[in-house]
Amino acid sequence: MVHPHGLKVTYIDDDIGVQFDYLIGGHNQTFVVSREALEDHFGLELSDLSVSERDAALLEAFRQGWERIRTVAARNRAVPSSGRIVLKSSDF
C-alpha cells in the first residue's frame, strides 16, 4: 500500500504491526508501529474481525495516526538499529 504521503506501508503478517519506510534527515529508515501501540493510542479494535478485515483495520489505524506516528518516528530515529526500529506503545 502507498500511504497518501508517498510512504510504502506494509502490514506484517506475524501480527507485529505496520511497517513503513520513512525518509528522515536524508536517510531512509524502516519503522514498525506495533499492533499494541495502534490499539492503545489509535483506537484499533481487532476482536471478531476476519483476516482481511484485520489487515484493513491495522492500516486504517496507521493512516489516522500518521501525524503522531511521524513525530514519534522522528524522535526515535537515532535509536541504534541494524534494521527496523519498532515503535512500541510506551514510545507514544
N, C-alpha and C positions, 0 to 999 in steps of 0.2 A: 504494500500500500504506500502511496505517496501522500504525505501529510500536506495540508494547504501551504505550509511554509517551505515546501520543497524537500522535506526530510524523507529518508527511506525509513519506514516504520514496519516492524515485524512482530507478530505475536509469537512467543516462544512456546512450542508445543508441550514442553515439560512443566507447564503451569508456573513458570518463574515469573513471567510478566511480559512487558512490551519492550522490545529492543529498538533503539534508534541511533543513527549516526548524526552527530551534530558538529558543525564547524565552529570552533571557539578559538579566538586568538590566532587564526590562520592554520589551526591544526584540526584535523578530523578525529573525533573521539567517539567510541561506541559506548553507549549507556544502556542500562536496563532499568526500567521503573518496575519495582516488584509488584506482584499481584496484591500483596498485603498493603503496600502504600496506596495503590489505587482504591482498594476497599476502604481503608481508614480515612483517606483525605479527599477522595474524588467521587464518593458515592457508588462505587462499583458493587453490584449485587449479583452473585453468580449462582445462588441456590435455584434448583429446579430449571436450569437452562440446558438446552441441548448443546452439543459441542460447537456447532456453527453459531449459535446464539451467544455462547461464552466468548468466542473469538470477537464477535461484533461488539459485545459489551465492553470487553477489555480495551479495544481500540477506541471506542466512543469515550470511555472514561479518560483515556490518554488525551484525546483531542480536546475535551472540555477542560482538562487541567493543564494544557500546554504552557501557558504563561508562567504558572508557578513551577512546573517541571523544568522549564528552561532556566529559571532563576536558580533552582537547586543544582542543576547540572553545571552551570557556570561556576557556582561556588565550590563544587566538588571536582572540578577538572584537574586540580593539582594533586589529587589522591593518586599515589603511585599504583600503577596497574600495568600488567603485561597484556591486557586485553580489554575487556569491557568493565566499566565501572557500574556497580549495582547501586541504585538509589533505593534505600530502604525507607520504611515508614518513619523511622527515627530521624532521617535526614530532612523531613518536612516539618 
